[in-house]
Amino acid sequence: MRCGKMAAAAPSVPAAGAAGGCGGVRRRCQRLLYWVPVLFISSILCWSYYAYVTQLCLLTMTNIGEKVVCLVAYHIFFMLFVWSYWKTIFTLPMNPSKEFHLSYSDKESLEREPRGESQQEVLRRAAKDLPIYTRTMSGAIRYCDRCHLVKPDRCHHCSVCDKCILKMDHHCPWVNNCVGFSNYKFFLLFLAYSLLYCLFIAATDLQYFIKFWTNGLPDTQAKFHIMFLFFAAAMFSVSLSSLFGYHCWLVSKNKSTLEVFRAPIFHHRTDKNGFSLGFSKNLRQVFGDEKKYWLLPVFSSLGDGCSFPTCLVNQDPEQASTPGGLNSTCKNENHLFPAKPLRDSQSHLLTDTHSWSDIGAKAEKGKVGMSNPALTMENET
């Protein structure tokens, strides 16, 4: 009888393996489907290149000077567009560093304790030396039970990537990537250059689009490319202008898309402008101190994505005392800066009240624009 039971139970092992294999196939298919929007944008970009360069400039334009100017300007916009789009897609999102992950003993303690205050005590003990100031709506430590880490400020778990992403803005299907600390500047430049690309095409194609309707063009296939090129450029210009304008507003207020829908909470108090340091400092936090890198898709954002300067309405009594040099105030004297030490490239924003030329960024000067810290941060698996 025992042998019979074992023989009967044996087929369940291959069945479980088959189910796991089906799940793996399904996940691979989903990953492939995520690339469909990127392929759609890429195909439109390739067609627009053919339609503009070959059909409009080389075959339709008759003035040599107009051809040269349009081709040179077009290729500049095209190169910047493709470069920033590529960087937005293939820059790895940054994940919290090791210091935010719970130790093995803390994980065991958390599993042993019942949910509630006892678990919060474990998390408070693990987070007491971390530069975090935001809390949940109930005032608890922000903890990710999937990644087993204390969430840094402005960090959120992405359900698509299944990872915690530093300064997460949103997951964008058009780039098949999370837009966060490591590639937010690239995403902004992608919106800017794609908008300029579309506006340039629409402006230079307009006179030939009018000739199409007045029968001023020769009856060739070029006339249909010219017509659809103008329609596509004008349509994308409208949608991109609204999206780019929205993200410019976010940068000016030092907010992410997620923070607009749910304002950050500092020790039981919501402050929708908690991370705003004023327009110029907000801009520098995304684009960096070196102006020569602002318009190029190279990483120049300040900080490491784990800690951010902020104006706290009420300082958290659980935090340590303010280190020397950081006990300064914002425009509103009642708003104190964080008590925990920040990374050098972020903390100098707190005390800098002079002009752009007086920025004390010596520690970051040799690093800006050279590499993306996402390459040196430990990526979560």
C-alpha positions in Angstrom: 0.0 0.0 0.0 2.8 2.4 0.9 4.5 1.8 -2.5 1.2 2.3 -4.2 0.8 5.7 -2.5 4.3 6.8 -3.4 3.7 5.8 -7.0 0.4 7.7 -7.1 2.1 10.8 -5.7 5.0 10.7 -8.1 3.2 12.3 -11.1 2.5 15.5 -9.0 6.2 16.4 -9.3 6.3 16.8 -13.1 2.9 18.5 -12.9 4.4 21.1 -10.5 7.4 21.5 -12.8 5.1 22.0 -15.8 3.1 24.7 -13.9 6.3 26.5 -13.1 7.5 26.2 -16.7 4.2 27.7 -17.9 4.6 30.6 -15.4 8.1 31.2 -16.7 6.9 31.3 -20.3 4.1 33.7 -19.3 6.5 36.1 -17.7 8.8 36.0 -20.7 5.8 36.8 -23.0 4.9 39.7 -20.7 8.4 41.1 -20.9 8.3 40.9 -24.6 4.9 42.7 -24.8 6.4 45.5 -22.6 8.6 46.3 -25.6 5.7 46.9 -28.0 5.3 50.6 -27.2 9.1 51.2 -27.6 9.0 49.4 -30.9 6.1 51.5 -32.0 7.9 54.8 -31.2 11.1 53.5 -32.8 9.2 52.5 -36.0 7.6 56.0 -36.2 11.0 57.6 -35.7 12.5 55.5 -38.5 9.7 56.3 -40.9 9.9 60.0 -40.0 13.6 60.0 -40.8 12.9 58.4 -44.2 10.0 60.7 -45.0 11.8 63.9 -44.0 15.3 63.3 -45.3 14.6 61.4 -48.5 11.1 62.4 -49.5 11.0 66.0 -48.3 14.5 67.3 -48.3 16.2 65.3 -51.1 13.3 64.8 -53.5 10.9 67.7 -52.9 13.0 70.7 -51.9 14.5 72.5 -54.8 16.5 75.2 -53.1 20.0 73.9 -52.2 20.5 76.3 -49.3 17.1 75.2 -47.8 18.1 71.6 -48.1 21.4 72.0 -46.3 20.0 74.1 -43.5 17.1 71.7 -42.9 19.2 68.6 -43.1 21.8 69.9 -40.6 19.3 71.2 -38.1 17.2 68.0 -38.5 20.1 65.7 -37.7 21.0 67.7 -34.6 17.5 67.4 -33.2 17.3 63.7 -34.3 20.6 62.8 -32.6 19.6 64.5 -29.3 16.2 62.9 -29.4 17.6 59.4 -30.0 20.4 59.8 -27.5 18.1 61.0 -24.6 15.5 58.3 -25.5 18.2 55.6 -25.5 19.5 56.8 -22.1 16.0 56.8 -20.6 15.3 53.3 -21.7 18.6 51.6 -20.9 19.6 53.4 -17.7 19.0 51.0 -14.8 16.8 52.3 -12.1 18.7 52.7 -8.8 17.7 50.6 -5.8 18.3 51.4 -2.1 21.8 50.7 -0.9 22.8 48.0 1.6 22.3 50.2 4.6 18.6 50.2 4.1 18.2 46.4 3.9 17.3 44.7 7.1 20.0 42.5 8.7 19.4 38.8 9.1 18.7 39.3 12.9 16.3 42.1 12.2 14.4 40.0 9.7 14.1 37.2 12.2 12.9 39.6 14.9 10.3 41.1 12.5 9.0 37.6 11.6 8.7 36.6 15.2 6.9 39.7 16.4 3.2 40.0 15.9 2.0 42.8 13.6 1.7 46.2 15.2 3.7 48.2 17.7 6.2 45.5 18.3 7.1 45.3 14.6 7.4 49.0 14.5 9.8 48.9 17.4 12.1 46.6 15.3 11.8 48.9 12.3 12.5 52.0 14.4 15.6 50.4 15.8 16.8 49.5 12.3 16.1 53.0 10.9 17.4 55.1 13.8 20.7 55.8 12.0 19.3 56.2 8.5 18.6 59.6 6.9 14.8 59.1 6.6 12.1 61.6 7.5 9.0 60.5 5.7 6.4 58.2 7.3 3.3 56.3 6.4 -0.1 57.9 7.0 -0.3 56.3 10.4 3.2 57.6 11.3 4.9 54.3 10.9 8.3 53.6 9.3 8.0 53.0 5.6 8.9 49.4 5.0 8.8 47.2 1.9 7.9 43.6 2.8 8.7 42.4 -0.7 12.3 43.8 -0.8 12.7 43.5 3.0 14.1 47.0 3.4 13.3 50.3 5.0 12.3 52.7 2.2 14.4 55.8 1.8 12.6 59.1 1.4 10.8 59.3 -2.0 11.4 55.6 -2.7 8.5 53.5 -3.8 8.0 49.9 -4.9 7.3 49.4 -8.6 4.8 46.6 -9.2 6.0 46.1 -12.8 9.8 46.0 -12.0 9.1 44.3 -8.7 11.8 46.5 -7.1 12.0 49.5 -4.9 13.1 52.5 -7.0 14.9 55.5 -5.6 12.9 58.8 -6.1 10.4 57.0 -8.3 8.3 59.2 -10.5 6.3 56.6 -12.5 6.7 53.5 -14.6 6.6 54.6 -18.2 5.4 52.1 -20.8 6.8 54.2 -23.7 10.4 53.6 -22.4 9.7 50.2 -20.8 11.5 51.5 -17.7 10.9 53.1 -14.3 11.5 56.8 -14.3 13.3 57.7 -11.1 16.5 59.3 -9.7 18.9 57.7 -12.1 17.1 58.6 -15.4 14.7 61.5 -14.6 17.0 64.0 -16.2 17.2 61.8 -19.3 13.4 61.5 -19.3 13.0 65.3 -19.2 15.5 65.8 -22.0 13.7 63.1 -24.0 10.4 65.0 -23.7 12.2 68.3 -24.6 14.0 67.0 -27.6 11.1 65.0 -28.9 8.9 68.1 -28.7 11.6 70.2 -30.5 11.9 67.5 -33.1 8.2 67.4 -33.9 7.9 71.2 -33.9 10.8 71.5 -36.3 9.3 69.0 -38.7 5.9 70.6 -38.5 7.4 74.1 -39.1 9.6 73.2 -42.1 7.0 70.8 -43.6 4.1 73.3 -43.4 4.6 75.1 -46.7 4.8 71.8 -48.5 1.7 70.6 -46.7 -0.2 73.6 -48.0 1.1 72.9 -51.5 -0.3 69.4 -51.2 -3.8 70.8 -50.7 -3.4 73.4 -53.5 -2.1 70.9 -56.0 1.3 72.6 -55.9 3.3 69.3 -55.5 4.2 66.8 -58.3 2.0 63.7 -58.3 4.5 61.3 -56.6 4.5 59.2 -53.5 6.4 62.0 -51.7 3.2 64.1 -51.4 1.6 61.4 -49.2 4.7 61.2 -46.9 4.7 65.0 -46.6 1.0 65.0 -45.6 1.2 62.3 -43.0 4.5 63.7 -41.7 2.9 67.0 -40.9 -0.2 65.3 -39.3 2.0 63.1 -37.1 4.4 65.9 -36.1 1.5 68.2 -35.2 -0.4 65.5 -33.2 2.7 64.5 -31.2 3.6 68.2 -30.6 0.3 68.8 -28.8 0.6 65.8 -26.5 4.3 66.3 -25.8 3.9 70.0 -25.0 1.4 69.2 -22.2 3.4 66.4 -20.8 6.7 68.4 -20.9 5.0 71.4 -19.3 3.7 69.2 -16.5 7.1 67.8 -15.7 8.7 71.3 -15.9 6.2 72.3 -13.2 7.2 69.2 -11.1 10.8 70.1 -11.3 10.2 73.7 -10.3 8.3 72.4 -7.2 10.7 69.5 -6.6 7.9 67.0 -6.7 7.4 63.6 -8.4 4.2 62.4 -10.1 3.6 60.1 -7.1 4.0 62.9 -4.6 1.4 65.0 -6.4 -1.2 62.3 -5.8 0.0 61.6 -2.3 2.0 64.3 -0.5 4.9 63.1 1.6 4.2 62.8 5.4 6.8 64.0 7.9 6.2 62.7 11.4 2.4 62.6 11.3 2.2 65.8 9.3 1.6 66.1 5.5 3.7 68.7 3.7 3.2 68.8 0.0 6.1 71.2 -0.4 8.4 69.4 2.0 11.2 68.8 -0.5 11.0 72.2 -2.2 14.1 74.4 -1.7 13.2 77.2 -4.1 13.2 77.2 -7.9 16.9 77.5 -8.5 17.9 74.8 -6.0 15.1 72.5 -7.2 16.4 72.8 -10.7 20.0 72.1 -9.6 18.9 69.0 -7.8 17.8 67.4 -11.1 20.3 69.0 -13.5 23.3 69.5 -11.3 25.7 72.3 -10.7 27.6 72.2 -14.0 25.6 74.1 -16.6 27.6 72.6 -19.4 25.9 69.3 -18.8 22.3 70.5 -18.5 21.3 70.0 -22.1 23.2 66.7 -22.6 21.9 63.3 -21.6 24.7 62.6 -19.2 24.1 62.0 -15.5 24.6 65.2 -13.5 21.9 65.1 -10.8 23.0 65.8 -7.2 23.1 63.2 -4.5 22.7 59.5 -4.3 18.9 59.2 -4.4 18.7 57.9 -0.8 18.6 61.2 1.1 17.3 64.6 0.1 17.5 68.1 1.6 14.1 69.2 2.9 12.3 71.8 5.0 10.6 70.1 7.9 7.6 71.9 9.5 8.1 69.9 12.7 11.4 68.1 13.3 11.1 64.5 14.2 12.1 64.1 17.9 13.4 60.6 17.1 16.1 62.0 14.8 19.6 62.8 16.0 20.7 66.3 16.6 21.7 68.5 13.7 25.3 68.2 12.6 27.4 71.3 12.4 26.8 73.3 9.2 23.3 72.0 8.5 21.3 73.9 11.1 20.1 76.4 8.6 16.7 77.5 7.5 14.7 78.0 4.4 12.9 81.2 3.3 10.4 80.4 6.0 12.4 80.6 9.2 10.1 78.1 10.9 11.1 75.4 8.5 14.1 73.5 9.7 16.4 71.4 7.5 16.9 67.7 8.3 18.8 66.6 11.4 20.4 63.6 9.8 23.6 64.1 7.7 23.0 64.2 3.9 25.4 63.4 1.1 27.8 66.2 0.3 26.4 67.1 -3.1 22.9 67.5 -1.5 23.8 69.1 1.8 25.5 72.1 0.1 22.1 73.1 -1.3 21.0 73.7 2.3 23.6 76.4 3.1 24.0 77.9 -0.3 22.3 81.3 -0.5 24.7 82.9 -3.0 24.8 83.1 -6.8 25.3 80.2 -9.1 29.1 80.9 -9.3 29.5 80.5 -5.5 28.3 76.9 -5.5 30.4 74.7 -3.3 30.5 71.5 -5.2 34.2 70.7 -5.2 33.6 67.1 -4.0 31.4 66.4 -7.0 33.2 68.4 -9.7 35.4 65.6 -10.9 32.5 63.2 -11.1 29.7 65.1 -12.7 28.8 63.9 -16.2 31.4 61.2 -16.1 29.3 58.2 -15.0 26.0 57.2 -13.7 26.0 56.1 -10.1 23.5 53.4 -11.0 26.5 51.4 -12.3 28.1 51.4 -8.9 25.0 51.0 -6.8 24.1 47.4 -5.9 21.1 46.4 -8.0 18.5 44.3 -6.4 17.8 40.9 -7.9 
